[in-house]
Amino acid sequence: MGHHICALVVAGAVDAERARSVGLHAELVHGDVGVFPIDHFFSAYWAAIRGNDARLDLPDGLPSTFPDEAVLRDLVREVTGTDEPRFAIIQTEYFAGIGGQWAAAFAGERRLTSAQASINEALAELGVRASESEDEFDVIGLSRFRVNPDHLDRYADLCDELGV
């Protein structure tokens, strides 16, 4: 079975009602870390709607479908109520054990992870700690979250309507 996800991982308290109002629905919550499925259409839509063409400080070599819009930071600021929220963007593309994963963690505008960061590194920057038997990925339950939910499909259509 494959593993194909993209998500915004947010550290700290999140206003669930505000999050839902901007299309963020928690798939997983572990302690004070929430995992909100997104994709590049989601971020492109919100960037277009808000007229924000700024980009996050991301390293080279990420897939073209890795969300890079700075509007994601703005959304996290809004749902956490903090100026320098701690968050990560993660993405996986695996099938039958072959594929890759990508991640970048931030504190506000400052990227916390290196150019080739793993999801575990990004989660560790957000305070997730591995146990003796599980790495950070498994500790928060990402092995059970295998594919993004269908509610994100509408953002591709919305982007088409906006011409983005």
Backbone bond lengths (Angstrom), bond angles and torsions (degrees), N, CA, C in turn:
res aa  C-N    CA-C-N  psi(-1)  N-CA   C-N-CA  omega(-1)  CA-C   N-CA-C  phi
1 M - - - 1.459 - - 1.519 109.32 -
2 G 1.298 116.36 144.40 1.452 121.68 -177.90 1.514 113.63 -82.58
3 H 1.308 114.13 170.95 1.471 121.80 175.73 1.514 105.40 -138.03
4 H 1.332 116.01 106.54 1.461 121.85 -176.25 1.515 108.22 -134.98
5 I 1.343 116.14 96.10 1.457 120.16 179.29 1.519 110.52 -134.29
6 C 1.296 114.22 158.79 1.457 122.55 168.75 1.517 104.26 -142.56
7 A 1.333 116.52 134.58 1.460 118.33 -175.62 1.513 111.60 -154.08
8 L 1.298 112.75 156.74 1.453 123.71 170.61 1.526 104.95 -99.64
9 V 1.325 116.94 122.18 1.464 121.62 179.47 1.525 106.33 -108.12
10 V 1.324 115.82 122.43 1.460 121.09 -172.33 1.520 110.12 -118.04
11 A 1.334 116.10 128.13 1.461 121.77 176.08 1.521 109.11 -93.49
12 G 1.310 116.23 137.55 1.457 120.72 177.65 1.510 112.22 101.91
13 A 1.310 114.35 174.61 1.459 121.48 -178.64 1.526 110.93 -66.70
14 V 1.320 115.33 138.58 1.465 122.43 179.61 1.524 108.71 -122.82
15 D 1.319 116.18 133.90 1.461 121.81 173.42 1.531 106.61 -75.63
16 A 1.333 116.37 102.66 1.465 121.68 -173.49 1.526 112.11 -60.35
17 E 1.322 117.43 -39.29 1.464 120.49 -179.77 1.528 110.42 -65.53
18 R 1.318 116.70 -44.28 1.467 120.69 178.51 1.524 109.88 -64.89
19 A 1.326 116.86 -39.97 1.467 120.64 179.04 1.531 110.27 -60.42
20 R 1.318 116.63 -47.39 1.472 119.55 179.07 1.520 111.71 -60.98
21 S 1.345 117.23 -33.95 1.466 120.38 -178.31 1.527 112.20 -66.86
22 V 1.324 117.08 -20.00 1.472 120.55 176.98 1.528 110.83 -111.65
23 G 1.322 116.81 21.49 1.455 121.47 172.95 1.513 116.06 80.74
24 L 1.320 117.80 12.49 1.468 120.81 179.28 1.526 109.44 -96.91
25 H 1.321 115.48 118.94 1.461 122.70 -179.75 1.519 108.02 -123.01
26 A 1.323 116.84 120.90 1.469 120.58 -177.53 1.526 110.58 -66.06
27 E 1.309 115.63 126.92 1.460 122.16 174.58 1.527 109.40 -91.14
28 L 1.321 115.65 -37.55 1.462 122.45 -180.00 1.519 108.48 -139.41
29 V 1.314 115.78 147.04 1.456 121.43 170.92 1.522 106.53 -135.70
30 H 1.310 115.64 127.04 1.460 121.77 177.50 1.528 107.50 -131.39
31 G 1.322 115.89 109.74 1.458 119.03 -176.39 1.513 109.28 60.23
32 D 1.326 116.04 -123.83 1.468 119.41 179.31 1.521 112.12 -103.62
33 V 1.338 117.04 26.63 1.464 121.72 177.43 1.523 108.65 -118.88
34 G 1.342 115.64 124.89 1.460 121.12 178.32 1.518 110.82 -113.61
35 V 1.334 115.85 144.24 1.465 122.68 179.48 1.523 107.77 -112.63
36 F 1.338 115.75 118.04 1.454 122.99 -176.07 1.528 109.32 -117.40
37 P 1.338 118.34 110.73 1.459 120.52 179.31 1.526 111.84 -60.36
38 I 1.319 115.15 134.79 1.463 123.01 174.43 1.527 106.75 -141.32
39 D 1.300 117.03 178.94 1.463 122.16 167.59 1.526 108.13 -153.86
40 H 1.322 116.06 -179.40 1.461 118.79 -175.75 1.532 111.92 -68.37
41 F 1.314 118.17 -24.55 1.459 120.05 175.16 1.530 110.46 -71.23
42 F 1.329 117.00 -39.61 1.457 121.85 177.19 1.525 109.90 -56.87
43 S 1.330 116.56 -51.55 1.468 119.58 -177.02 1.530 111.77 -69.49
44 A 1.321 117.90 -36.26 1.469 120.48 177.72 1.530 110.59 -65.33
45 Y 1.326 116.43 -39.29 1.462 120.72 178.28 1.530 110.69 -61.26
46 W 1.331 117.15 -52.40 1.456 120.26 -177.34 1.528 111.66 -65.17
47 A 1.322 117.40 -34.41 1.465 120.00 176.73 1.529 110.05 -64.08
48 A 1.335 116.62 -43.09 1.466 120.54 -179.64 1.525 111.16 -67.43
49 I 1.312 117.56 -45.15 1.464 122.18 -178.72 1.522 110.70 -60.82
50 R 1.323 116.04 -37.92 1.464 120.24 -176.61 1.527 113.34 -94.90
51 G 1.325 116.91 -0.56 1.458 120.11 178.80 1.519 112.97 63.88
52 N 1.323 117.00 34.48 1.462 122.27 -178.22 1.526 108.79 -111.33
53 D 1.323 116.51 105.06 1.467 119.08 -179.95 1.533 112.98 -99.55
54 A 1.330 117.52 12.60 1.471 121.57 178.89 1.535 109.89 -70.69
55 R 1.318 114.65 154.10 1.464 121.73 -179.30 1.523 109.91 -118.50
56 L 1.318 115.05 152.50 1.456 121.09 174.80 1.523 109.80 -75.49
57 D 1.321 116.98 158.21 1.466 123.08 176.07 1.526 108.34 -79.49
58 L 1.319 115.21 88.33 1.462 120.74 -179.16 1.519 110.51 -111.36
59 P 1.324 116.61 150.26 1.463 119.52 177.71 1.528 110.98 -74.09
60 D 1.313 116.04 162.93 1.464 121.41 174.08 1.527 109.32 -70.67
61 G 1.319 115.47 161.29 1.457 120.71 173.20 1.519 115.41 91.44
62 L 1.320 117.74 5.83 1.460 119.59 176.88 1.526 109.54 -83.15
63 P 1.323 117.75 154.14 1.468 119.57 178.08 1.530 111.32 -61.20
64 S 1.312 116.81 154.11 1.463 120.92 -179.90 1.525 111.66 -64.89
65 T 1.329 118.10 -17.54 1.455 121.83 179.03 1.530 112.58 -91.91
66 F 1.326 117.89 3.77 1.465 120.79 177.98 1.524 108.18 -78.60
67 P 1.332 118.64 119.98 1.471 120.79 -177.86 1.528 111.72 -60.75
68 D 1.326 115.91 129.21 1.473 119.48 -178.08 1.529 113.19 -125.27
69 E 1.313 116.84 7.62 1.458 120.45 -176.49 1.536 111.53 -76.75
70 A 1.329 115.48 132.91 1.467 121.59 179.57 1.526 112.14 -67.52
71 V 1.321 117.72 -14.53 1.457 120.00 176.81 1.532 110.58 -59.85
72 L 1.320 117.83 -24.44 1.464 119.98 177.19 1.526 110.77 -62.39
73 R 1.325 116.63 -41.44 1.467 120.92 176.52 1.530 109.67 -62.07
74 D 1.326 116.50 -41.21 1.462 120.53 178.38 1.530 111.27 -61.66
75 L 1.328 116.65 -42.73 1.456 120.34 179.16 1.530 110.83 -63.74
76 V 1.333 116.60 -41.28 1.469 119.83 179.16 1.527 109.80 -65.97
77 R 1.309 117.68 -38.83 1.475 120.13 176.05 1.529 110.13 -57.98
78 E 1.324 116.05 -44.70 1.457 120.71 -178.22 1.521 112.51 -64.90
79 V 1.322 117.46 -44.35 1.471 119.28 -174.64 1.522 112.71 -79.69
80 T 1.341 117.75 -18.17 1.465 120.47 177.24 1.526 112.10 -101.02
81 G 1.318 116.86 -20.88 1.450 120.49 -178.01 1.517 113.04 72.29
82 T 1.330 117.14 22.79 1.464 120.85 179.64 1.521 110.43 -120.79
83 D 1.326 116.37 149.57 1.467 121.23 -179.83 1.521 112.86 -75.95
84 E 1.328 117.33 -33.70 1.464 121.37 -179.41 1.523 110.25 -122.88
85 P 1.325 116.14 68.92 1.463 118.79 -177.74 1.524 111.58 -67.78
86 R 1.321 114.71 151.20 1.463 121.09 175.06 1.528 107.07 -98.55
87 F 1.328 115.38 123.05 1.464 120.36 -177.70 1.517 109.58 -153.50
88 A 1.309 114.67 164.61 1.467 121.03 176.24 1.517 108.64 -138.70
89 I 1.310 114.34 154.47 1.461 121.51 169.63 1.521 104.49 -112.73
90 I 1.333 115.67 129.86 1.461 120.21 -179.74 1.522 109.62 -127.67
91 Q 1.318 115.81 152.19 1.462 120.43 177.43 1.522 108.95 -149.91
92 T 1.332 116.11 139.44 1.469 121.67 174.31 1.515 109.59 -127.21
93 E 1.299 115.72 150.11 1.475 124.23 173.68 1.526 106.55 -145.41
94 Y 1.322 117.38 89.57 1.461 122.18 179.73 1.510 110.11 -126.68
95 F 1.316 115.72 143.21 1.457 121.72 168.57 1.512 107.06 -146.61
96 A 1.315 116.26 124.13 1.463 122.70 -179.22 1.535 111.72 55.33
97 G 1.319 115.94 36.93 1.461 120.75 176.26 1.511 115.48 82.27
98 I 1.334 117.24 -2.17 1.462 120.91 -179.65 1.522 108.10 -109.50
99 G 1.313 116.39 134.49 1.458 120.28 178.65 1.509 111.02 151.71
100 G 1.303 115.62 -150.96 1.450 119.47 -177.49 1.510 112.29 -154.24
101 Q 1.330 113.38 172.22 1.451 121.21 175.30 1.514 108.44 -142.52
102 W 1.330 114.88 150.98 1.456 121.14 -177.53 1.523 108.43 -140.87
103 A 1.323 115.91 150.39 1.459 119.51 -179.51 1.518 110.80 -159.30
104 A 1.309 115.17 152.86 1.461 122.48 172.25 1.521 106.81 -148.08
105 A 1.328 116.32 129.77 1.462 121.66 178.28 1.523 109.11 -110.93
106 F 1.327 115.41 149.10 1.459 121.72 -176.04 1.521 111.44 -136.84
107 A 1.316 115.09 153.43 1.462 123.86 164.47 1.521 103.62 -121.37
108 G 1.327 116.94 99.78 1.458 120.72 -172.19 1.517 109.50 63.20
109 E 1.326 116.33 -123.00 1.467 120.77 -179.33 1.523 113.30 -87.22
110 R 1.319 117.29 -13.94 1.471 121.63 -174.15 1.527 111.23 -86.32
111 R 1.335 115.45 121.79 1.461 120.12 176.31 1.519 108.82 -74.41
112 L 1.330 116.23 132.73 1.460 122.59 -177.03 1.523 113.44 -97.28
113 T 1.320 117.15 -18.93 1.461 121.45 -173.41 1.522 111.51 -106.13
114 S 1.321 114.27 158.85 1.465 121.27 179.14 1.529 110.79 -75.06
115 A 1.311 115.83 176.76 1.464 121.84 -176.13 1.524 113.09 -63.62
116 Q 1.300 118.72 -33.63 1.461 121.77 -177.27 1.526 111.33 -111.66
117 A 1.302 117.26 39.65 1.463 121.55 -174.78 1.518 112.53 -64.82
118 S 1.315 114.41 141.07 1.461 120.57 172.38 1.527 108.70 -87.95
119 I 1.302 116.10 167.43 1.454 120.26 175.92 1.527 109.64 -62.20
120 N 1.325 117.35 -39.32 1.469 119.87 178.69 1.526 111.46 -59.79
121 E 1.329 117.58 -40.68 1.468 120.51 177.89 1.530 111.05 -62.94
122 A 1.320 116.57 -43.71 1.465 120.59 179.98 1.527 110.40 -64.26
123 L 1.330 117.02 -43.31 1.459 120.39 179.23 1.527 111.13 -64.12
124 A 1.323 116.93 -38.82 1.469 120.40 177.92 1.530 110.47 -61.78
125 E 1.335 117.29 -37.53 1.466 120.79 177.63 1.530 111.68 -64.23
126 L 1.336 116.13 -24.38 1.460 120.57 179.39 1.530 112.07 -91.49
127 G 1.339 116.03 1.32 1.455 119.89 176.95 1.507 116.01 100.06
128 V 1.335 118.55 1.76 1.460 120.81 176.68 1.527 107.95 -74.73
129 R 1.322 116.84 132.88 1.460 121.23 -178.50 1.521 110.80 -116.57
130 A 1.320 115.51 132.57 1.456 121.39 175.81 1.529 109.05 -66.05
131 S 1.319 115.54 153.68 1.461 120.59 174.24 1.530 107.49 -103.26
132 E 1.308 116.83 -176.86 1.465 119.65 178.34 1.517 111.81 -65.29
133 S 1.341 116.63 -28.83 1.461 120.04 -175.33 1.523 114.66 -110.24
134 E 1.345 117.75 -10.53 1.465 119.98 -177.24 1.519 111.30 -135.95
135 D 1.345 115.58 141.77 1.459 118.83 173.29 1.531 108.97 -81.38
136 E 1.324 116.78 177.04 1.464 121.73 -176.32 1.535 111.55 -57.92
137 F 1.312 117.04 -40.14 1.463 123.78 179.82 1.530 110.14 -54.78
138 D 1.330 115.96 -48.30 1.460 120.98 -178.71 1.525 112.35 -77.16
139 V 1.327 117.65 -34.18 1.465 121.07 -179.44 1.527 110.55 -56.27
140 I 1.339 118.02 -42.50 1.472 118.54 -178.39 1.529 113.00 -89.88
141 G 1.332 117.60 -0.32 1.456 120.56 173.71 1.511 116.45 93.22
142 L 1.319 118.07 15.68 1.473 119.29 -178.60 1.526 113.24 -65.40
143 S 1.316 118.03 -23.29 1.467 119.27 178.32 1.531 111.08 -67.07
144 R 1.329 117.89 -22.31 1.473 122.10 178.14 1.529 112.10 -89.83
145 F 1.302 118.46 -16.25 1.471 123.87 179.49 1.529 106.08 -98.70
146 R 1.335 117.01 97.01 1.458 121.41 -167.65 1.531 114.72 -102.41
147 V 1.327 117.26 -21.57 1.465 120.35 -177.47 1.531 108.63 -151.08
148 N 1.321 115.91 145.31 1.466 119.60 179.77 1.524 110.71 -66.47
149 P 1.334 116.57 148.40 1.466 120.57 -179.03 1.531 112.78 -70.18
150 D 1.311 114.26 157.66 1.468 121.59 -177.61 1.529 113.89 -64.42
151 H 1.336 118.42 -23.80 1.466 118.47 -177.11 1.534 112.41 -61.31
152 L 1.334 117.68 -18.27 1.470 119.98 178.53 1.532 112.76 -76.02
153 D 1.334 116.77 -17.87 1.468 120.35 -177.96 1.527 112.52 -56.92
154 R 1.312 116.90 -30.54 1.471 119.76 -176.98 1.526 113.01 -65.15
155 Y 1.340 117.46 -23.29 1.464 119.63 -177.50 1.529 112.16 -70.83
156 A 1.304 118.10 -27.73 1.467 119.97 174.70 1.522 109.61 -64.45
157 D 1.341 116.43 -43.73 1.465 121.28 178.37 1.530 111.17 -65.65
158 L 1.337 116.68 -41.93 1.465 120.19 178.64 1.523 111.31 -62.80
159 C 1.329 116.63 -38.77 1.460 120.11 177.29 1.524 111.24 -64.76
160 D 1.346 116.95 -39.72 1.451 120.90 176.24 1.528 110.55 -60.28
161 E 1.334 116.17 -44.61 1.457 120.09 -179.86 1.518 111.76 -61.95
162 L 1.353 116.33 -35.03 1.464 120.68 -179.82 1.537 112.92 -84.74
163 G 1.322 116.00 -10.13 1.467 119.79 -178.75 1.517 113.03 75.65
164 V 1.329 117.28 27.93 1.477 121.19 177.39 1.509 110.68 -113.06
